[in-house]
Amino acid sequence: MGARKREMAERLKEIKRHTAIAKLNDVPTSPRKMRLVADLVRGVEVNRALDILHYSKKEASYRLEKLVRSAVANWEAKNEDSRKELENGNVYVQTIMVDGGRQLKRIRTAPQGRAARIRKRSNHVTVIVGTKNIEKPAEEPAQEAEQA
């Protein structure tokens, strides 16, 4: 493995160490309705996102709240020593993806002896929770020269 490839692999491992994923498949809600709720919490700090979902009147918010709690629990399991970051508000919802799931196709009677198709849609939701990148202040060159 080359040096560049190794550096990239180490960088990706570091990114994965600070993120956690939770997935929910085949939710019996249309993707359009779920996206309305997901857009409310995308990019928001975790505790605020949970409050938004808890007090939302949409039916999809209940399932999404449970999923965000699961993602936070996964993040805590990965970062047992970083409990302080969660309390300080450095953990936030990085991405929420709502994809269409399978459709149940049903038939309803229509006028003049015809049949109309009903599509009962479902969706798949993926939540990625991570920490905000807090950049460390760069050291001045004068300090480095003194140390050398």
Contact map, one row per residue, 1 for C-alpha under 8 A:
1110110000000000000000000000000000000000000000000000000000000000000000000000000000000000000000000000000000000000000000000000000000000000000000000000
1111110000000000000000000000000000000000000000000000000000000000000000000000000000000000000000000000000000000000000000000000000000000000000000000000
1111111000000000000000000000000000000000000000000000000000000000000000000000000000000000000000000000000000000000000000000000000000000000000000000000
0111111100000000000000000000000000000000000000000000000000000000000000000000000000000000000000000000000000000000000000000000000000000000000000000000
1111111110000000000000000000000000000000000000000000000000000000000000000000000000000000000000000000000000000000000000000000000000000000000000000000
1111111111000000000000000000000000000000000000000000000000000000000000000000000000000000000000000000000000000000000000000000000000000000000000000000
0011111111100000000000000000000000000000000000000000000000000000000000000000000000000000000000000000000000000000000000000000000000000000000000000000
0001111111110000000000000000000000000000000000000000000000000000000000000000000000000000000000000000000000000000000000000000000000000000000000000000
0000111111111000000000000000000000000000000000000000000000000000000000000000000000000000000000000000000000000000000000000000000000000000000000000000
0000011111111100000000000000000000000000000000000000000000000000000000000000000000000000000000000000000000000000000000000000000000000000000000000000
0000001111111110000000000000000000000000000000000000000000000000000000000000000000000000000000000000000000000000000000000000000000000000000000000000
0000000111111111000000000000000000000000000000000000000000000000000000000000000000000000000000000000000000000000000000000000000000000000000000000000
0000000011111111100000000000000000000000000000000000000000000000000000000000000000000000000000000000000000000000000000000000000000000000000000000000
0000000001111111110000000000000000000000000000000000000000000000000000000000000000000000000000000000000000000000000000000000000000000000000000000000
0000000000111111111000000000000000000000000000000000000000000000000000000000000000000000000000000000000000000000000000000000000000000000000000000000
0000000000011111111100000000000000000000000000000000000000000000000000000000000000000000000000000000000000000000000000000000000000000000000000000000
0000000000001111111100000000000000000000000000000000000000000000000000000000011000000000000000000000000000000000000000000000000000000000000000000000
0000000000000111111100000000000000000000000000000000000000000000000000000010011000000000000000000000000000000000000000000000000001100000000000000000
0000000000000011111110000000000000000000000000000000000000000000000000000010000000000000000000000000000000000000000000000000000111100000000000000000
0000000000000001111111000000000000000000000000000000000000000000000000110110010000000000000000000000000000000000000000000000000111000000000000000000
0000000000000000001111100000000000000000000000000000000000000000000000100110000000000000000000000000000000000000000000000000011110000000000000000000
0000000000000000000111110000000000000000000000000000000000000000001101100100000000000000000000000000000000000000000000000000011100000000000000000000
0000000000000000000011111000000000000000000000000000000000000000001000000000000000000000000000000000000000000000000000000001111000000000000000000000
0000000000000000000001111110000000000000000000000000000000000000001000000000000000000000000000000000000000000000000000000001110000000000000000000000
0000000000000000000000111110000000000000000000000000000000000000000000000000000000000000000000000000100000000000000000000011100000000000000000000000
0000000000000000000000011111000000000000000000000000000000000000000000000000000000000000000000000000110000000000000000000111000000000000000000000000
0000000000000000000000011111100000000000000000000000000000000000000000000000000000000000000000000000100000000000000000000111000000000000000000000000
0000000000000000000000000111110000000000000000000000000000000000000000000000000000000000000000000000000000000000000000011110000000000000000000000000
0000000000000000000000000011111011000000000000000000000000010000000000000000000000000000000000000000000000000000000000001110000000000000000000000000
0000000000000000000000000001111111000000000000000000000000000000000000000000000000000000000000000001000000000000000000011110000000000000000000000000
0000000000000000000000000000111111100000000000000000000000000000000000000000000000000000000000000111000000000000000000001110000000000000000000000000
0000000000000000000000000000011111110000000000000000000000000000000000000000000000000000000000000000000000000000000000000000000000000000000000000000
0000000000000000000000000000111111111000000000000000000000010000000000000000000000000000000000000000000000000000000000000000000000000000000000000000
0000000000000000000000000000111111111100000000000000000000011000000000000000000000000000000000000100000000000000000000000000000000000000000000000000
0000000000000000000000000000001111111110000000000000000000000000000000000000000000000000000000000100000000000000000000000000000000000000000000000000
0000000000000000000000000000000111111111000000000000000000000000000000000000000000000000000000000000000000000000000000000000000000000000000000000000
0000000000000000000000000000000011111111100000000000100001011000000000000000000000000000000000000000000000000000000000000000000000000000000000000000
0000000000000000000000000000000001111111110000000000000000000001000000000000000000000000000000010100000000000000000000000000000000000000000000000000
0000000000000000000000000000000000111111110000000000000000000000000000000000000000000000000000000000000000000000000000000000000000000000000000000000
0000000000000000000000000000000000011111110000001001000000000000000000000000000000000000000000000000000000000000000000000000000000000000000000000000
0000000000000000000000000000000000001111111100001001100000000000000000000000000000000000000010000000000000000000000000000000000000000000000000000000
0000000000000000000000000000000000000111111100000000000000000000000000000000000000000000000011110000000000000000000000000000000000000000000000000000
0000000000000000000000000000000000000000111110000000000000000000000000000000000000000000000111100000000000000000000000000000000000000000000000000000
0000000000000000000000000000000000000000111111011000000000000000000000000000000000000000000111000000000000000000000000000000000000000000000000000000
0000000000000000000000000000000000000000001111111000000000000000000000000000000000000000111110000000000000000000000000000000000000000000000000000000
0000000000000000000000000000000000000000000111111100000000000000000100010000000000000000101110000000000000000000000000000000000000000000000000000000
0000000000000000000000000000000000000000000011111110000000000000000000000000000000000000100000000000000000000000000000000000000000000000000000000000
0000000000000000000000000000000000000000000111111111000000000000000000000000000000000000000000000000000000000000000000000000000000000000000000000000
0000000000000000000000000000000000000001100111111111100000000000000000000000000000000000000010000000000000000000000000000000000000000000000000000000
0000000000000000000000000000000000000000000001111111110000000000100110000000000000000000000000000000000000000000000000000000000000000000000000000000
0000000000000000000000000000000000000000000000111111111000000000000000000000000000000000000000000000000000000000000000000000000000000000000000000000
0000000000000000000000000000000000000001100000011111111100000000000000000000000000000000000000000000000000000000000000000000000000000000000000000000
0000000000000000000000000000000000001000100000001111111100001101100000000000000000000000000000000000000000000000000000000000000000000000000000000000
0000000000000000000000000000000000000000000000000111111100001100100000000000000000000000000000000000000000000000000000000000000000000000000000000000
0000000000000000000000000000000000000000000000000011111110000000000000000000000000000000000000000000000000000000000000000000000000000000000000000000
0000000000000000000000000000000000000000000000000001111111001000000000000000000000000000000000000000000000000000000000000000000000000000000000000000
0000000000000000000000000000000000000000000000000000001111101000000000000000000000000000000000000000000000000000000000000000000000000000000000000000
0000000000000000000000000000000000001000000000000000000111111100000000000000000000000000000000000000000000000000000000000000000000000000000000000000
0000000000000000000000000000000000000000000000000000000011111110000000000000000000000000000000000000000000000000000000000000000000000000000000000000
0000000000000000000000000000100011001000000000000000000001111111000000000000000000000000000000000000000000000000000000000000000000000000000000000000
0000000000000000000000000000000001001000000000000000110111111111100000000000000000000000000000000000000000000000000000000000000000000000000000000000
0000000000000000000000000000000000000000000000000000110001111111110000000000000000000000000000000000000000000000000000000000000000000000000000000000
0000000000000000000000000000000000000000000000000000000000111111111000000000000000000000000000000000000000000000000000000000000000000000000000000000
0000000000000000000000000000000000000100000000000000100000011111111100000000000000000000000000000000000000000000000000000000000000000000000000000000
0000000000000000000000000000000000000000000000000100110000001111111110000000000000000000000000000000000000000000000000000000000000000000000000000000
0000000000000000000000000000000000000000000000000000000000000111111111000000000000000000000000000000000000000000000000000000000000000000000000000000
0000000000000000000001110000000000000000000000000000000000000011111111100000000000000000000000000000000000000000000000000000001000000000000000000000
0000000000000000000001000000000000000000000001000100000000000001111111110000000000000000000000000000000000000000000000000000001000000000000000000000
0000000000000000000000000000000000000000000000000100000000000000111111111000000000000000000000000000000000000000000000000000000000000000000000000000
0000000000000000000001000000000000000000000000000000000000000000011111111100000000000000000000000000000000000000000000000000000000000000000000000000
0000000000000000000111000000000000000000000000000000000000000000001111111110000000000000000000000000000000000000000000000000001110000000000000000000
0000000000000000000100000000000000000000000001000000000000000000000111111111000000000000000000000000000000000000000000000000000010000000000000000000
0000000000000000000000000000000000000000000000000000000000000000000011111111100000000000000000000000000000000000000000000000000000000000000000000000
0000000000000000000111000000000000000000000000000000000000000000000001111111110000000000000000000000000000000000000000000000000000000000000000000000
0000000000000000011110000000000000000000000000000000000000000000000000111111111000000000000000000000000000000000000000000000000011000000000000000000
0000000000000000000000000000000000000000000000000000000000000000000000011111111101100000000000000000000000000000000000000000000000000000000000000000
0000000000000000000000000000000000000000000000000000000000000000000000001111111100000000000000000000000000000000000000000000000000000000000000000000
0000000000000000110100000000000000000000000000000000000000000000000000000111111100000000000000000000000000000000000000000000000000000000000000000000
0000000000000000110000000000000000000000000000000000000000000000000000000011111111100000000000000000000000000000000000000000000000000000000000000000
0000000000000000000000000000000000000000000000000000000000000000000000000001111111100000000000000000000000000000000000000000000000000000000000000000
0000000000000000000000000000000000000000000000000000000000000000000000000000001111100000000000000000000000000000000000000000000000000000000000000000
0000000000000000000000000000000000000000000000000000000000000000000000000001001111111100000000000000000000000000000000000000000000000000000000000000
0000000000000000000000000000000000000000000000000000000000000000000000000001001111111110000000000000000000000000000000000000000000000000000000000000
0000000000000000000000000000000000000000000000000000000000000000000000000000000001111111000000000000000000000000000000000000000000000000000000000000
0000000000000000000000000000000000000000000000000000000000000000000000000000000001111111111000000000000000000000000000000000000000100000000000000000
0000000000000000000000000000000000000000000000000000000000000000000000000000000001111111111000000000000000000000000000000000000000000000000000000000
0000000000000000000000000000000000000000000000000000000000000000000000000000000000111111110000000000000000000000000000000000000000000000000000000000
0000000000000000000000000000000000000000000000000000000000000000000000000000000000011111110000000000000000000000000000000000000000000000000000000000
0000000000000000000000000000000000000000000011100000000000000000000000000000000000001111111100000000000000000000000000000000000000000000000000000000
0000000000000000000000000000000000000000000010000000000000000000000000000000000000001111111100000000000000000000000000000000000000110000000000000000
0000000000000000000000000000000000000000000011000000000000000000000000000000000000001100111110000000000000000000000000000000000011110000000000000000
0000000000000000000000000000000000000000001111000000000000000000000000000000000000000000111111000000000000000000000000000000000011110000000000000000
0000000000000000000000000000000000000000111111001000000000000000000000000000000000000000001111110000000000000000000000000000001111000000000000000000
0000000000000000000000000000000000000000011100000000000000000000000000000000000000000000000111110000000000000000000000000000001111000000000000000000
0000000000000000000000000000000000000000011000000000000000000000000000000000000000000000000011111000000000000000000000000000011110000000000000000000
0000000000000000000000000000000000000100010000000000000000000000000000000000000000000000000011111100000000000000000000000000111100000000000000000000
0000000000000000000000000000000000000000000000000000000000000000000000000000000000000000000000111110000000000000000000000000111000000000000000000000
0000000000000000000000000000001001100100000000000000000000000000000000000000000000000000000000011111000000000000000000000011110000000000000000000000
0000000000000000000000000000001000000000000000000000000000000000000000000000000000000000000000001111100000000000000000000011100000000000000000000000
0000000000000000000000000000011000000000000000000000000000000000000000000000000000000000000000000111110000000000000000001111000000000000000000000000
0000000000000000000000001110000000000000000000000000000000000000000000000000000000000000000000000011111000000000000000001111000000000000000000000000
0000000000000000000000000100000000000000000000000000000000000000000000000000000000000000000000000001111100000000000000001110000000000000000000000000
0000000000000000000000000000000000000000000000000000000000000000000000000000000000000000000000000000111110000000000000111100000000000000000000000000
0000000000000000000000000000000000000000000000000000000000000000000000000000000000000000000000000000011111000000000000111000000000000000000000000000
0000000000000000000000000000000000000000000000000000000000000000000000000000000000000000000000000000001111100000000011110000000000000000000000000000
0000000000000000000000000000000000000000000000000000000000000000000000000000000000000000000000000000000111110000000011110000000000000000000000000000
0000000000000000000000000000000000000000000000000000000000000000000000000000000000000000000000000000000011111000001111000000000000000000000000000000
0000000000000000000000000000000000000000000000000000000000000000000000000000000000000000000000000000000001111100001111000000000000000000000000000000
0000000000000000000000000000000000000000000000000000000000000000000000000000000000000000000000000000000000111110111100000000000000000000000000000000
0000000000000000000000000000000000000000000000000000000000000000000000000000000000000000000000000000000000011111111100000000000000000000000000000000
0000000000000000000000000000000000000000000000000000000000000000000000000000000000000000000000000000000000001111111000000000000000000000000000000000
0000000000000000000000000000000000000000000000000000000000000000000000000000000000000000000000000000000000000111110000000000000000000000000000000000
0000000000000000000000000000000000000000000000000000000000000000000000000000000000000000000000000000000000001111111000000000000000000000000000000000
0000000000000000000000000000000000000000000000000000000000000000000000000000000000000000000000000000000000001111111100000000000000000000000000000000
0000000000000000000000000000000000000000000000000000000000000000000000000000000000000000000000000000000000111110111110000000000000000000000000000000
0000000000000000000000000000000000000000000000000000000000000000000000000000000000000000000000000000000000111100011111000000000000000000000000000000
0000000000000000000000000000000000000000000000000000000000000000000000000000000000000000000000000000000011110000001111100000000000000000000000000000
0000000000000000000000000000000000000000000000000000000000000000000000000000000000000000000000000000000011110000000111110000000000000000000000000000
0000000000000000000000000000000000000000000000000000000000000000000000000000000000000000000000000000001111000000000011111000000000000000000000000000
0000000000000000000000000001010000000000000000000000000000000000000000000000000000000000000000000000001111000000000001111100000000000000000000000000
0000000000000000000000000001111000000000000000000000000000000000000000000000000000000000000000000001111100000000000000111110000000000000000000000000
0000000000000000000000000111111000000000000000000000000000000000000000000000000000000000000000000001111000000000000000011111000000000000000000000000
0000000000000000000000001111111000000000000000000000000000000000000000000000000000000000000000000111110000000000000000001111100000000000000000000000
0000000000000000000000111110000000000000000000000000000000000000000000000000000000000000000000000111100000000000000000000111110000000000000000000000
0000000000000000000000111000000000000000000000000000000000000000000000000000000000000000000000011110000000000000000000000011111000000000000000000000
0000000000000000000011110000000000000000000000000000000000000000000000000000000000000000000000111100000000000000000000000001111100000000000000000000
0000000000000000000011100000000000000000000000000000000000000000001100100000000000000000000011111000000000000000000000000000111110000000000000000000
0000000000000000001111000000000000000000000000000000000000000000000000100000000000000000000011110000000000000000000000000000011111000000000000000000
0000000000000000001110000000000000000000000000000000000000000000000000110010000000000000001111100000000000000000000000000000001111100000000000000000
0000000000000000011100000000000000000000000000000000000000000000000000000010000000000000001111000000000000000000000000000000000111110000000000000000
0000000000000000011000000000000000000000000000000000000000000000000000000000000000001000011100000000000000000000000000000000000011111000000000000000
0000000000000000000000000000000000000000000000000000000000000000000000000000000000000000011100000000000000000000000000000000000001111100000000000000
0000000000000000000000000000000000000000000000000000000000000000000000000000000000000000000000000000000000000000000000000000000000111110000000000000
0000000000000000000000000000000000000000000000000000000000000000000000000000000000000000000000000000000000000000000000000000000000011111000000000000
0000000000000000000000000000000000000000000000000000000000000000000000000000000000000000000000000000000000000000000000000000000000001111100000000000
0000000000000000000000000000000000000000000000000000000000000000000000000000000000000000000000000000000000000000000000000000000000000111110000000000
0000000000000000000000000000000000000000000000000000000000000000000000000000000000000000000000000000000000000000000000000000000000000011111000000000
0000000000000000000000000000000000000000000000000000000000000000000000000000000000000000000000000000000000000000000000000000000000000001111100000000
0000000000000000000000000000000000000000000000000000000000000000000000000000000000000000000000000000000000000000000000000000000000000000111110110000
0000000000000000000000000000000000000000000000000000000000000000000000000000000000000000000000000000000000000000000000000000000000000000011111110000
0000000000000000000000000000000000000000000000000000000000000000000000000000000000000000000000000000000000000000000000000000000000000000001111111000
0000000000000000000000000000000000000000000000000000000000000000000000000000000000000000000000000000000000000000000000000000000000000000000111111100
0000000000000000000000000000000000000000000000000000000000000000000000000000000000000000000000000000000000000000000000000000000000000000001111111110
0000000000000000000000000000000000000000000000000000000000000000000000000000000000000000000000000000000000000000000000000000000000000000001111111111
0000000000000000000000000000000000000000000000000000000000000000000000000000000000000000000000000000000000000000000000000000000000000000000011111111
0000000000000000000000000000000000000000000000000000000000000000000000000000000000000000000000000000000000000000000000000000000000000000000001111111
0000000000000000000000000000000000000000000000000000000000000000000000000000000000000000000000000000000000000000000000000000000000000000000000111111
0000000000000000000000000000000000000000000000000000000000000000000000000000000000000000000000000000000000000000000000000000000000000000000000011111
